[in-house]
């Protein structure tokens, strides 16, 4: 989509840190769904699931209302609950920790690489030691759209009998290598499940939405159960036979059965209509985001070491965010002032993320602890405008403004 250019006497448009792209065909897809017979629990739900599993090469995809729901459903489907321990890197959004915790698990926070924000194998080993050498699962975060050392992390996790959930809320479209073979995030080549988010600032959006992919049919069925109140209409799962069946093998058509109480995490047909339209554009959005990232990389290089891009890892990312690491102390400015000065020039920014282990709830529950990599990453991180409708000129404008503000 081409953004309108300002007239010579107009200020350039405000650039937020992230923004959705909604085009005419997206609007038409939602309008068509509104005219259909189903607004929810209809055919567009399974169509979106089929499109997503084909895109990421997974056996099963289960769509839901948002990325937090996806994480919660994954935890429940894997049997994580009271008595379980889950390891989560501290640099992530709250939901990566809070979703399994709300399912009943206790959380042990892992440190991260101070230059990439990603959990390293040594960080997982240290968190395991803190957990007494045993944990039930690790929720590994593909921060900003990058993968870390997925093979080494998987090896450690499997050696300790841990399940692996990849939080890929940032990483749809990202690929990584196992030996010489390229794999897609969501394919679950090394993990048990992968969760996605389709919030408006993500690469593709459903307005709000999420999904879980897995290659295990039993877990897929459990995900569907936990998406829909914990209830089933599948006669094969009925246990209260006297009420469920009119005659042997003849289920009452109205009957449903509660396996265990749950929430309504369903996605609507309206969301899935938009998701289908957006998912068809992933290749185009990915190419544009990679071009913008390359422009940022090139223009920011002369600003090092005061300002530098987050460390690149050995993957082929579709970035969700473009954060930089700024030595604010050396620049003689604090982050709040830099963000305010950028905003005054029509440039939005954000911080991703405040370390979750420092959040008051978790600090009170587990103690604040020392995670120096997470603290170091957080102290320098600033996410710059990054979305697929930006131009290379927009990138240059952002970098030029940052240079002026930092007197570089």
GUGUSE-386811 format. One record per residue (C-alpha): residue number from 1; residue in three letters; x negated, y negated, z. Coordinates in steps of 0.1 Angstrom, whole numbers, plus 5000, padded with zeros to 4 digits. Example, Ala and Ser with C-alpha at 12.3 -4.5 7.8 and 13.67 -1.06 7.14 Angstrom:
<sites>
[site 1, "ALA", [4877, 5045, 5078]]
[site 2, "SER", [4863, 5011, 5071]]
</sites>
This chain:
<sites>
[site 1, "UNK", [5000, 5000, 5000]]
[site 2, "UNK", [4986, 4966, 4991]]
[site 3, "UNK", [4989, 4940, 5018]]
[site 4, "UNK", [5000, 4905, 5009]]
[site 5, "UNK", [4971, 4880, 5008]]
[site 6, "UNK", [4974, 4847, 5027]]
[site 7, "UNK", [4975, 4814, 5008]]
[site 8, "UNK", [4945, 4792, 5011]]
[site 9, "UNK", [4962, 4770, 5038]]
[site 10, "UNK", [4975, 4799, 5058]]
[site 11, "UNK", [4958, 4818, 5086]]
[site 12, "UNK", [4950, 4854, 5077]]
[site 13, "UNK", [4975, 4880, 5091]]
[site 14, "UNK", [4970, 4894, 5125]]
[site 15, "UNK", [4952, 4928, 5124]]
[site 16, "UNK", [4963, 4951, 5152]]
[site 17, "UNK", [4941, 4979, 5163]]
[site 18, "UNK", [4965, 5004, 5146]]
[site 19, "UNK", [4996, 5003, 5125]]
[site 20, "UNK", [5018, 5027, 5106]]
[site 21, "UNK", [5024, 5027, 5069]]
[site 22, "UNK", [5061, 5030, 5060]]
[site 23, "UNK", [5068, 5030, 5023]]
[site 24, "UNK", [5100, 5030, 5003]]
[site 25, "UNK", [5100, 5068, 4998]]
[site 26, "UNK", [5097, 5072, 5036]]
[site 27, "UNK", [5128, 5050, 5041]]
[site 28, "UNK", [5146, 5069, 5014]]
[site 29, "UNK", [5138, 5103, 5030]]
[site 30, "UNK", [5152, 5091, 5064]]
[site 31, "UNK", [5183, 5076, 5047]]
[site 32, "UNK", [5189, 5109, 5029]]
[site 33, "UNK", [5187, 5128, 5062]]
[site 34, "UNK", [5212, 5103, 5078]]
[site 35, "UNK", [5236, 5112, 5050]]
[site 36, "UNK", [5232, 5149, 5056]]
[site 37, "UNK", [5251, 5173, 5077]]
[site 38, "UNK", [5225, 5176, 5104]]
[site 39, "UNK", [5208, 5148, 5124]]
[site 40, "UNK", [5191, 5174, 5146]]
[site 41, "UNK", [5184, 5211, 5148]]
[site 42, "UNK", [5189, 5212, 5110]]
[site 43, "UNK", [5169, 5225, 5080]]
[site 44, "UNK", [5144, 5196, 5079]]
[site 45, "UNK", [5129, 5209, 5112]]
[site 46, "UNK", [5118, 5242, 5097]]
[site 47, "UNK", [5108, 5225, 5065]]
[site 48, "UNK", [5084, 5202, 5083]]
[site 49, "UNK", [5070, 5232, 5103]]
[site 50, "UNK", [5064, 5251, 5071]]
[site 51, "UNK", [5046, 5221, 5055]]
[site 52, "UNK", [5025, 5215, 5086]]
[site 53, "UNK", [5014, 5251, 5090]]
[site 54, "UNK", [5005, 5252, 5052]]
[site 55, "UNK", [4985, 5220, 5055]]
[site 56, "UNK", [4964, 5232, 5084]]
[site 57, "UNK", [4963, 5269, 5075]]
[site 58, "UNK", [4980, 5281, 5107]]
[site 59, "UNK", [5004, 5311, 5110]]
[site 60, "UNK", [5030, 5292, 5131]]
[site 61, "UNK", [5039, 5256, 5137]]
[site 62, "UNK", [5064, 5244, 5162]]
[site 63, "UNK", [5075, 5207, 5160]]
[site 64, "UNK", [5087, 5188, 5190]]
[site 65, "UNK", [5096, 5153, 5202]]
[site 66, "UNK", [5061, 5139, 5209]]
[site 67, "UNK", [5025, 5149, 5216]]
[site 68, "UNK", [5029, 5151, 5254]]
[site 69, "UNK", [5057, 5176, 5249]]
[site 70, "UNK", [5034, 5196, 5226]]
[site 71, "UNK", [5007, 5198, 5253]]
[site 72, "UNK", [5033, 5208, 5280]]
[site 73, "UNK", [5048, 5234, 5257]]
[site 74, "UNK", [5013, 5248, 5250]]
[site 75, "UNK", [5006, 5251, 5287]]
[site 76, "UNK", [5039, 5268, 5294]]
[site 77, "UNK", [5036, 5292, 5265]]
[site 78, "UNK", [5002, 5303, 5277]]
[site 79, "UNK", [5015, 5310, 5312]]
[site 80, "UNK", [4997, 5281, 5329]]
[site 81, "UNK", [5013, 5270, 5360]]
[site 82, "UNK", [5010, 5272, 5398]]
[site 83, "UNK", [4977, 5288, 5407]]
[site 84, "UNK", [4961, 5279, 5373]]
[site 85, "UNK", [4931, 5257, 5367]]
[site 86, "UNK", [4927, 5237, 5335]]
[site 87, "UNK", [4895, 5218, 5325]]
[site 88, "UNK", [4901, 5185, 5307]]
[site 89, "UNK", [4875, 5159, 5295]]
[site 90, "UNK", [4879, 5126, 5313]]
[site 91, "UNK", [4879, 5105, 5282]]
[site 92, "UNK", [4914, 5111, 5268]]
[site 93, "UNK", [4949, 5098, 5271]]
[site 94, "UNK", [4967, 5107, 5303]]
[site 95, "UNK", [4989, 5134, 5287]]
[site 96, "UNK", [4960, 5158, 5281]]
[site 97, "UNK", [4957, 5162, 5319]]
[site 98, "UNK", [4992, 5154, 5330]]
[site 99, "UNK", [5011, 5178, 5307]]
[site 100, "UNK", [4994, 5210, 5321]]
[site 101, "UNK", [4995, 5195, 5356]]
[site 102, "UNK", [5032, 5189, 5353]]
[site 103, "UNK", [5035, 5226, 5343]]
[site 104, "UNK", [5019, 5234, 5377]]
[site 105, "UNK", [4982, 5237, 5369]]
[site 106, "UNK", [4954, 5219, 5388]]
[site 107, "UNK", [4930, 5199, 5367]]
[site 108, "UNK", [4892, 5198, 5368]]
[site 109, "UNK", [4877, 5169, 5349]]
[site 110, "UNK", [4847, 5174, 5326]]
[site 111, "UNK", [4822, 5148, 5317]]
[site 112, "UNK", [4815, 5137, 5281]]
[site 113, "UNK", [4787, 5126, 5258]]
[site 114, "UNK", [4783, 5088, 5265]]
[site 115, "UNK", [4778, 5081, 5228]]
[site 116, "UNK", [4807, 5101, 5213]]
[site 117, "UNK", [4831, 5105, 5241]]
[site 118, "UNK", [4833, 5143, 5234]]
[site 119, "UNK", [4829, 5171, 5259]]
[site 120, "UNK", [4796, 5189, 5255]]
[site 121, "UNK", [4790, 5226, 5263]]
[site 122, "UNK", [4769, 5215, 5293]]
[site 123, "UNK", [4799, 5194, 5305]]
[site 124, "UNK", [4822, 5224, 5303]]
[site 125, "UNK", [4797, 5245, 5323]]
[site 126, "UNK", [4794, 5218, 5349]]
[site 127, "UNK", [4832, 5216, 5352]]
[site 128, "UNK", [4834, 5254, 5355]]
[site 129, "UNK", [4808, 5253, 5384]]
[site 130, "UNK", [4829, 5226, 5401]]
[site 131, "UNK", [4860, 5249, 5397]]
[site 132, "UNK", [4841, 5277, 5415]]
[site 133, "UNK", [4831, 5295, 5383]]
[site 134, "UNK", [4866, 5303, 5372]]
[site 135, "UNK", [4893, 5284, 5352]]
[site 136, "UNK", [4923, 5296, 5331]]
[site 137, "UNK", [4921, 5272, 5302]]
[site 138, "UNK", [4903, 5243, 5286]]
[site 139, "UNK", [4921, 5215, 5268]]
[site 140, "UNK", [4894, 5203, 5244]]
[site 141, "UNK", [4900, 5168, 5230]]
[site 142, "UNK", [4890, 5159, 5194]]
[site 143, "UNK", [4885, 5123, 5204]]
[site 144, "UNK", [4890, 5096, 5177]]
[site 145, "UNK", [4894, 5123, 5151]]
[site 146, "UNK", [4860, 5140, 5156]]
[site 147, "UNK", [4852, 5175, 5168]]
[site 148, "UNK", [4824, 5183, 5191]]
[site 149, "UNK", [4805, 5215, 5196]]
[site 150, "UNK", [4835, 5237, 5191]]
[site 151, "UNK", [4816, 5270, 5186]]
[site 152, "UNK", [4795, 5267, 5218]]
[site 153, "UNK", [4825, 5255, 5238]]
[site 154, "UNK", [4846, 5284, 5226]]
[site 155, "UNK", [4818, 5309, 5234]]
[site 156, "UNK", [4816, 5296, 5270]]
[site 157, "UNK", [4854, 5296, 5274]]
[site 158, "UNK", [4858, 5332, 5261]]
[site 159, "UNK", [4829, 5344, 5283]]
[site 160, "UNK", [4849, 5331, 5313]]
[site 161, "UNK", [4883, 5344, 5301]]
[site 162, "UNK", [4897, 5310, 5294]]
[site 163, "UNK", [4924, 5301, 5269]]
[site 164, "UNK", [4916, 5272, 5245]]
[site 165, "UNK", [4940, 5244, 5235]]
[site 166, "UNK", [4926, 5219, 5211]]
[site 167, "UNK", [4942, 5185, 5217]]
[site 168, "UNK", [4941, 5172, 5181]]
[site 169, "UNK", [4964, 5142, 5186]]
[site 170, "UNK", [4937, 5121, 5168]]
[site 171, "UNK", [4925, 5147, 5143]]
[site 172, "UNK", [4950, 5158, 5117]]
[site 173, "UNK", [4931, 5162, 5085]]
[site 174, "UNK", [4897, 5167, 5102]]
[site 175, "UNK", [4876, 5197, 5091]]
[site 176, "UNK", [4846, 5214, 5108]]
[site 177, "UNK", [4822, 5242, 5099]]
[site 178, "UNK", [4816, 5276, 5114]]
[site 179, "UNK", [4784, 5287, 5099]]
[site 180, "UNK", [4788, 5278, 5062]]
[site 181, "UNK", [4826, 5281, 5062]]
[site 182, "UNK", [4848, 5250, 5065]]
[site 183, "UNK", [4878, 5252, 5088]]
[site 184, "UNK", [4907, 5228, 5094]]
[site 185, "UNK", [4917, 5214, 5127]]
[site 186, "UNK", [4949, 5232, 5136]]
[site 187, "UNK", [4938, 5265, 5119]]
[site 188, "UNK", [4929, 5278, 5153]]
[site 189, "UNK", [4898, 5296, 5141]]
[site 190, "UNK", [4883, 5293, 5176]]
[site 191, "UNK", [4913, 5282, 5197]]
[site 192, "UNK", [4946, 5297, 5208]]
[site 193, "UNK", [4967, 5266, 5201]]
[site 194, "UNK", [4963, 5231, 5186]]
[site 195, "UNK", [4985, 5202, 5195]]
[site 196, "UNK", [4992, 5172, 5173]]
[site 197, "UNK", [5008, 5138, 5178]]
[site 198, "UNK", [5027, 5118, 5152]]
[site 199, "UNK", [5030, 5085, 5171]]
[site 200, "UNK", [5031, 5054, 5148]]
[site 201, "UNK", [4994, 5045, 5151]]
[site 202, "UNK", [4984, 5081, 5141]]
[site 203, "UNK", [4973, 5090, 5106]]
[site 204, "UNK", [5008, 5102, 5098]]
[site 205, "UNK", [5039, 5094, 5118]]
[site 206, "UNK", [5073, 5107, 5126]]
[site 207, "UNK", [5081, 5075, 5147]]
[site 208, "UNK", [5075, 5097, 5177]]
[site 209, "UNK", [5068, 5134, 5173]]
[site 210, "UNK", [5044, 5162, 5180]]
[site 211, "UNK", [5037, 5198, 5171]]
[site 212, "UNK", [5018, 5229, 5182]]
[site 213, "UNK", [5001, 5254, 5159]]
[site 214, "UNK", [4991, 5290, 5168]]
[site 215, "UNK", [4984, 5323, 5151]]
[site 216, "UNK", [5001, 5344, 5178]]
[site 217, "UNK", [5038, 5352, 5171]]
[site 218, "UNK", [5046, 5358, 5207]]
[site 219, "UNK", [5032, 5324, 5217]]
[site 220, "UNK", [5051, 5308, 5189]]
[site 221, "UNK", [5083, 5322, 5202]]
[site 222, "UNK", [5075, 5310, 5237]]
[site 223, "UNK", [5068, 5275, 5223]]
[site 224, "UNK", [5103, 5275, 5207]]
[site 225, "UNK", [5118, 5286, 5240]]
[site 226, "UNK", [5101, 5259, 5260]]
[site 227, "UNK", [5111, 5233, 5233]]
[site 228, "UNK", [5148, 5240, 5239]]
[site 229, "UNK", [5156, 5240, 5276]]
[site 230, "UNK", [5141, 5275, 5281]]
[site 231, "UNK", [5172, 5290, 5265]]
[site 232, "UNK", [5175, 5316, 5238]]
[site 233, "UNK", [5202, 5326, 5213]]
[site 234, "UNK", [5182, 5356, 5201]]
[site 235, "UNK", [5201, 5388, 5210]]
[site 236, "UNK", [5168, 5407, 5212]]
[site 237, "UNK", [5159, 5386, 5242]]
[site 238, "UNK", [5193, 5389, 5260]]
[site 239, "UNK", [5192, 5407, 5294]]
[site 240, "UNK", [5227, 5401, 5308]]
[site 241, "UNK", [5242, 5427, 5285]]
[site 242, "UNK", [5277, 5427, 5299]]
[site 243, "UNK", [5282, 5390, 5290]]
[site 244, "UNK", [5260, 5389, 5259]]
[site 245, "UNK", [5276, 5417, 5239]]
[site 246, "UNK", [5312, 5425, 5229]]
[site 247, "UNK", [5300, 5460, 5220]]
[site 248, "UNK", [5267, 5477, 5217]]
[site 249, "UNK", [5246, 5457, 5191]]
[site 250, "UNK", [5274, 5431, 5186]]
[site 251, "UNK", [5264, 5399, 5203]]
[site 252, "UNK", [5290, 5373, 5213]]
[site 253, "UNK", [5285, 5345, 5188]]
[site 254, "UNK", [5288, 5318, 5214]]
[site 255, "UNK", [5264, 5333, 5239]]
[site 256, "UNK", [5231, 5319, 5250]]
[site 257, "UNK", [5208, 5328, 5279]]
[site 258, "UNK", [5185, 5309, 5301]]
[site 259, "UNK", [5151, 5325, 5304]]
[site 260, "UNK", [5137, 5298, 5327]]
[site 261, "UNK", [5147, 5262, 5332]]
[site 262, "UNK", [5131, 5238, 5307]]
[site 263, "UNK", [5133, 5205, 5290]]
[site 264, "UNK", [5147, 5193, 5257]]
[site 265, "UNK", [5116, 5186, 5236]]
[site 266, "UNK", [5133, 5191, 5202]]
[site 267, "UNK", [5125, 5169, 5172]]
[site 268, "UNK", [5153, 5155, 5151]]
[site 269, "UNK", [5159, 5160, 5114]]
[site 270, "UNK", [5154, 5122, 5111]]
[site 271, "UNK", [5119, 5125, 5126]]
[site 272, "UNK", [5111, 5155, 5104]]
[site 273, "UNK", [5123, 5137, 5073]]
[site 274, "UNK", [5099, 5110, 5079]]
[site 275, "UNK", [5072, 5135, 5089]]
[site 276, "UNK", [5076, 5154, 5057]]
[site 277, "UNK", [5073, 5123, 5036]]
[site 278, "UNK", [5042, 5111, 5055]]
[site 279, "UNK", [5025, 5145, 5056]]
[site 280, "UNK", [5026, 5145, 5018]]
[site 281, "UNK", [5004, 5114, 5019]]
[site 282, "UNK", [4978, 5128, 5042]]
[site 283, "UNK", [4952, 5132, 5015]]
[site 284, "UNK", [4956, 5096, 5004]]
[site 285, "UNK", [4956, 5083, 5039]]
[site 286, "UNK", [4925, 5103, 5047]]
[site 287, "UNK", [4906, 5090, 5017]]
[site 288, "UNK", [4914, 5054, 5026]]
[site 289, "UNK", [4905, 5059, 5063]]
[site 290, "UNK", [4872, 5074, 5053]]
[site 291, "UNK", [4864, 5045, 5030]]
[site 292, "UNK", [4872, 5020, 5057]]
[site 293, "UNK", [4850, 5039, 5082]]
[site 294, "UNK", [4821, 5039, 5058]]
[site 295, "UNK", [4825, 5002, 5053]]
[site 296, "UNK", [4825, 4996, 5091]]
[site 297, "UNK", [4794, 5019, 5095]]
[site 298, "UNK", [4775, 4999, 5068]]
[site 299, "UNK", [4785, 4964, 5081]]
[site 300, "UNK", [4779, 4973, 5117]]
[site 301, "UNK", [4745, 4989, 5112]]
[site 302, "UNK", [4725, 4956, 5115]]
[site 303, "UNK", [4742, 4948, 5148]]
[site 304, "UNK", [4725, 4977, 5166]]
[site 305, "UNK", [4716, 4982, 5194]]
[site 306, "UNK", [4739, 4956, 5209]]
[site 307, "UNK", [4769, 4970, 5189]]
[site 308, "UNK", [4770, 5004, 5173]]
[site 309, "UNK", [4795, 5028, 5160]]
[site 310, "UNK", [4804, 5058, 5182]]
[site 311, "UNK", [4780, 5087, 5175]]
[site 312, "UNK", [4789, 5108, 5145]]
[site 313, "UNK", [4792, 5146, 5150]]
[site 314, "UNK", [4788, 5175, 5126]]
[site 315, "UNK", [4824, 5175, 5112]]
[site 316, "UNK", [4843, 5159, 5084]]
[site 317, "UNK", [4866, 5136, 5103]]
[site 318, "UNK", [4898, 5119, 5095]]
[site 319, "UNK", [4894, 5092, 5121]]
[site 320, "UNK", [4924, 5080, 5141]]
[site 321, "UNK", [4905, 5052, 5158]]
[site 322, "UNK", [4874, 5032, 5150]]
[site 323, "UNK", [4857, 5024, 5183]]
[site 324, "UNK", [4824, 5007, 5187]]
[site 325, "UNK", [4801, 5007, 5217]]
[site 326, "UNK", [4790, 4973, 5229]]
[site 327, "UNK", [4764, 4964, 5255]]
[site 328, "UNK", [4785, 4937, 5271]]
[site 329, "UNK", [4759, 4930, 5298]]
[site 330, "UNK", [4732, 4924, 5272]]
[site 331, "UNK", [4755, 4902, 5252]]
[site 332, "UNK", [4762, 4881, 5283]]
[site 333, "UNK", [4800, 4885, 5279]]
[site 334, "UNK", [4826, 4907, 5295]]
[site 335, "UNK", [4850, 4929, 5275]]
[site 336, "UNK", [4881, 4910, 5285]]
[site 337, "UNK", [4867, 4877, 5271]]
[site 338, "UNK", [4855, 4894, 5239]]
[site 339, "UNK", [4890, 4909, 5233]]
[site 340, "UNK", [4906, 4875, 5240]]
[site 341, "UNK", [4883, 4858, 5215]]
[site 342, "UNK", [4890, 4884, 5189]]
[site 343, "UNK", [4927, 4880, 5194]]
[site 344, "UNK", [4924, 4842, 5190]]
[site 345, "UNK", [4909, 4849, 5155]]
[site 346, "UNK", [4938, 4872, 5147]]
[site 347, "UNK", [4921, 4905, 5155]]
[site 348, "UNK", [4935, 4930, 5178]]
[site 349, "UNK", [4915, 4955, 5198]]
[site 350, "UNK", [4920, 4981, 5225]]
[site 351, "UNK", [4901, 5004, 5249]]
[site 352, "UNK", [4904, 5041, 5245]]
[site 353, "UNK", [4903, 5052, 5272]]
[site 354, "UNK", [4900, 5044, 5309]]
[site 355, "UNK", [4886, 5077, 5324]]
[site 356, "UNK", [4914, 5098, 5336]]
[site 357, "UNK", [4894, 5111, 5366]]
[site 358, "UNK", [4894, 5074, 5378]]
[site 359, "UNK", [4932, 5070, 5376]]
[site 360, "UNK", [4946, 5065, 5411]]
[site 361, "UNK", [4967, 5096, 5411]]
[site 362, "UNK", [4939, 5120, 5402]]
[site 363, "UNK", [4913, 5102, 5423]]
[site 364, "UNK", [4936, 5106, 5453]]
[site 365, "UNK", [4942, 5142, 5445]]
[site 366, "UNK", [4907, 5154, 5436]]
[site 367, "UNK", [4884, 5126, 5446]]
[site 368, "UNK", [4869, 5102, 5421]]
[site 369, "UNK", [4837, 5122, 5416]]
[site 370, "UNK", [4807, 5113, 5394]]
[site 371, "UNK", [4811, 5117, 5356]]
[site 372, "UNK", [4784, 5093, 5343]]
[site 373, "UNK", [4789, 5101, 5307]]
[site 374, "UNK", [4826, 5092, 5308]]
[site 375, "UNK", [4818, 5060, 5328]]
[site 376, "UNK", [4791, 5050, 5303]]
[site 377, "UNK", [4813, 5056, 5273]]
[site 378, "UNK", [4842, 5037, 5288]]
[site 379, "UNK", [4820, 5007, 5299]]
[site 380, "UNK", [4811, 5000, 5262]]
[site 381, "UNK", [4841, 5012, 5242]]
[site 382, "UNK", [4862, 4989, 5221]]
[site 383, "UNK", [4885, 5001, 5193]]
[site 384, "UNK", [4886, 4977, 5163]]
[site 385, "UNK", [4914, 4974, 5138]]
[site 386, "UNK", [4917, 5006, 5117]]
[site 387, "UNK", [4946, 5017, 5096]]
[site 388, "UNK", [4950, 5028, 5060]]
[site 389, "UNK", [4967, 4996, 5047]]
[site 390, "UNK", [4936, 4976, 5056]]
[site 391, "UNK", [4912, 4963, 5029]]
[site 392, "UNK", [4874, 4963, 5029]]
[site 393, "UNK", [4877, 4925, 5032]]
[site 394, "UNK", [4896, 4930, 5064]]
[site 395, "UNK", [4868, 4952, 5077]]
[site 396, "UNK", [4843, 4924, 5068]]
[site 397, "UNK", [4865, 4899, 5085]]
[site 398, "UNK", [4865, 4919, 5117]]
[site 399, "UNK", [4827, 4924, 5117]]
[site 400, "UNK", [4820, 4888, 5109]]
[site 401, "UNK", [4842, 4877, 5138]]
[site 402, "UNK", [4825, 4901, 5162]]
[site 403, "UNK", [4791, 4888, 5151]]
[site 404, "UNK", [4801, 4852, 5158]]
[site 405, "UNK", [4816, 4860, 5191]]
[site 406, "UNK", [4785, 4879, 5202]]
[site 407, "UNK", [4762, 4853, 5187]]
[site 408, "UNK", [4745, 4879, 5165]]
</sites>
